[in-house]
């Protein structure tokens, strides 16, 4: 009888890991933010925002209590063409010397079907803050087999207008609309680690 009670207690304890709000730190090695746009109708170039930093709170039982806060350092911007990277960081576009980071802070998280979320938040580029809505898919919430800690993974998409954020050079020849595709893994911080 004691063994049965112990097994039940362990099962409940394990299940409760994801039954309440859990705070995770984004893993920059497994987080990609990819932007894509139309160039003169000829091609669809992409740029990758790396070195992502952020915190994610996920509450599976009450998704409205979830939140996300992310910083994209423009030092990590990579279009796979070094000269173009410099142009994107210049005052023609992001003016990274003056505005070194892009930030996103959620203001609302809503359920949008099985394994789906709609995340609304404030996106700030060049000190201009506008609302943005992410369509999010929960990939997995479980113990990470390599890190040996609780982890969660999401994909997300959204479409933005460059002109809303002061990076509208060459519109309409280069599309105003930019598609963003995001994939991320986030881990519960190690015990004693900096959780900022």
C-alpha positions as CSV (number, residue, x, y, z in Angstrom):
1,X,0.0,0.0,0.0
2,X,2.8,2.4,0.9
3,X,4.4,1.7,-2.5
4,X,1.2,2.5,-4.3
5,X,0.8,5.8,-2.4
6,X,4.4,6.7,-3.1
7,X,3.9,6.0,-6.8
8,X,0.8,8.1,-6.9
9,X,2.5,11.0,-5.1
10,X,5.5,10.9,-7.5
11,X,3.1,10.9,-10.5
12,X,1.2,13.9,-9.2
13,X,4.5,15.7,-8.4
14,X,5.8,15.1,-11.9
15,X,2.6,16.1,-13.5
16,X,2.4,19.3,-11.5
17,X,5.7,20.6,-13.0
18,X,3.7,21.9,-16.0
19,X,0.4,22.5,-14.2
20,X,1.4,26.0,-12.9
21,X,3.4,28.9,-14.1
22,X,7.1,28.0,-14.8
23,X,9.8,30.6,-15.6
24,X,12.2,29.7,-18.4
25,X,15.2,31.3,-19.9
26,X,15.5,31.4,-23.7
27,X,18.3,29.2,-25.1
28,X,20.1,31.4,-27.7
29,X,21.7,28.4,-29.2
30,X,18.3,27.0,-30.1
31,X,16.4,30.2,-30.8
32,X,16.1,31.6,-34.3
33,X,14.3,34.7,-35.4
34,X,14.2,34.9,-39.2
35,X,12.9,37.9,-41.2
36,X,12.0,37.6,-44.9
37,X,10.8,40.2,-47.4
38,X,10.3,40.8,-51.1
39,X,13.1,42.4,-53.0
40,X,12.0,44.2,-56.2
41,X,9.8,41.2,-57.0
42,X,12.9,39.1,-57.8
43,X,13.7,37.4,-54.6
44,X,12.9,36.8,-50.9
45,X,16.0,37.5,-48.9
46,X,16.3,36.5,-45.2
47,X,18.1,37.8,-42.2
48,X,18.7,36.1,-38.9
49,X,18.6,37.8,-35.5
50,X,20.9,35.9,-33.2
51,X,22.2,36.2,-29.6
52,X,18.6,36.3,-28.4
53,X,18.1,36.9,-24.7
54,X,14.8,36.6,-22.8
55,X,12.5,35.1,-20.2
56,X,9.4,33.1,-20.8
57,X,6.7,32.3,-18.2
58,X,4.4,29.5,-19.3
59,X,1.3,28.3,-17.4
60,X,-0.3,25.4,-19.2
61,X,-3.3,25.4,-16.9
62,X,-3.9,29.1,-17.3
63,X,-2.3,30.4,-20.4
64,X,-3.4,34.0,-19.6
65,X,-0.9,34.0,-16.8
66,X,1.9,33.3,-19.3
67,X,4.3,36.0,-20.6
68,X,7.4,36.6,-22.6
69,X,10.1,39.3,-22.7
70,X,12.8,39.2,-25.4
71,X,15.8,41.3,-26.5
72,X,17.3,41.0,-29.9
73,X,20.8,42.5,-30.0
74,X,21.4,44.0,-33.5
75,X,25.0,42.8,-33.0
76,X,23.7,39.4,-33.8
77,X,22.0,40.4,-37.0
78,X,23.2,38.1,-39.9
79,X,21.9,38.3,-43.5
80,X,24.6,35.9,-44.6
81,X,26.2,38.8,-46.6
82,X,28.6,40.9,-44.5
83,X,28.3,44.1,-46.6
84,X,24.5,43.9,-46.3
85,X,24.8,43.3,-42.6
86,X,26.6,46.6,-42.3
87,X,24.0,48.4,-44.4
88,X,21.1,47.0,-42.3
89,X,22.9,48.2,-39.1
90,X,23.5,51.6,-40.6
91,X,21.3,54.7,-40.2
92,X,19.6,53.7,-43.5
93,X,17.8,51.0,-41.5
94,X,18.2,50.0,-37.9
95,X,20.8,52.6,-36.8
96,X,22.3,50.0,-34.5
97,X,25.0,52.4,-33.1
98,X,22.2,54.5,-31.6
99,X,19.5,51.8,-31.1
100,X,21.5,48.5,-30.4
101,X,18.5,46.3,-29.4
102,X,15.0,45.3,-30.5
103,X,12.7,44.3,-27.7
104,X,9.4,42.5,-27.4
105,X,7.3,42.4,-24.2
106,X,4.0,40.6,-24.2
107,X,0.9,42.3,-22.9
108,X,-1.6,39.4,-23.4
109,X,-1.5,35.6,-24.0
110,X,-4.6,33.8,-25.2
111,X,-5.4,30.2,-26.1
112,X,-6.1,29.8,-29.8
113,X,-7.0,26.1,-30.1
114,X,-5.2,22.9,-29.2
115,X,-1.5,23.6,-28.7
116,X,-2.0,27.2,-30.1
117,X,-1.6,30.6,-28.6
118,X,-2.0,34.2,-29.6
119,X,0.6,36.4,-28.0
120,X,0.1,40.2,-28.2
121,X,2.8,42.5,-27.1
122,X,4.8,45.7,-27.5
123,X,7.6,45.6,-30.1
124,X,10.2,48.3,-29.9
125,X,12.5,49.2,-32.8
126,X,14.5,52.4,-32.9
127,X,12.6,53.6,-29.8
128,X,9.3,53.3,-31.7
129,X,6.9,50.9,-29.9
130,X,3.9,49.3,-31.8
131,X,1.7,46.4,-31.0
132,X,2.6,43.0,-32.6
133,X,0.6,39.8,-32.5
134,X,2.4,36.4,-32.7
135,X,0.6,33.2,-33.8
136,X,2.3,30.6,-31.6
137,X,2.4,26.8,-31.6
138,X,3.5,24.8,-28.6
139,X,6.0,22.2,-29.8
140,X,6.8,20.5,-26.5
141,X,6.8,21.0,-22.7
142,X,8.8,18.3,-20.9
143,X,12.1,17.5,-19.2
144,X,15.0,18.2,-21.6
145,X,16.9,14.9,-22.0
146,X,20.3,16.6,-22.4
147,X,20.0,19.5,-20.1
148,X,18.2,17.4,-17.4
149,X,15.9,20.3,-16.7
150,X,12.3,21.3,-17.5
151,X,12.1,22.8,-21.0
152,X,9.5,24.2,-23.4
153,X,9.6,24.9,-27.1
154,X,7.5,27.1,-29.4
155,X,7.3,28.2,-33.0
156,X,5.7,31.6,-33.9
157,X,4.9,33.7,-36.9
158,X,3.9,37.3,-37.6
159,X,3.9,39.9,-40.3
160,X,5.1,43.5,-39.6
161,X,5.4,46.7,-41.6
162,X,8.8,48.3,-41.7
163,X,7.4,51.8,-42.0
164,X,5.7,51.4,-38.6
165,X,9.2,51.3,-37.0
166,X,11.2,53.9,-39.0
167,X,13.0,51.4,-41.2
168,X,11.0,52.0,-44.4
169,X,13.7,52.8,-46.9
170,X,13.1,51.7,-50.5
171,X,9.3,51.0,-50.0
172,X,7.5,50.0,-52.1
173,X,10.2,48.5,-54.3
174,X,11.4,46.6,-51.4
175,X,8.3,45.3,-49.6
176,X,7.0,47.1,-46.5
177,X,5.8,43.8,-45.1
178,X,8.3,41.6,-43.4
179,X,7.4,38.0,-42.4
180,X,8.9,36.8,-39.1
181,X,9.4,33.1,-38.3
182,X,10.5,32.2,-34.8
183,X,11.5,29.0,-33.2
184,X,12.7,28.7,-29.6
185,X,13.7,26.4,-26.8
186,X,13.7,27.7,-23.2
187,X,15.0,26.0,-20.1
188,X,14.4,26.4,-16.4
189,X,17.5,28.2,-15.1
190,X,20.0,26.1,-13.3
191,X,19.8,26.3,-9.5
192,X,21.8,29.3,-8.3
193,X,22.2,30.7,-11.9
194,X,21.5,34.3,-12.7
195,X,17.8,34.5,-13.5
196,X,17.6,38.1,-14.8
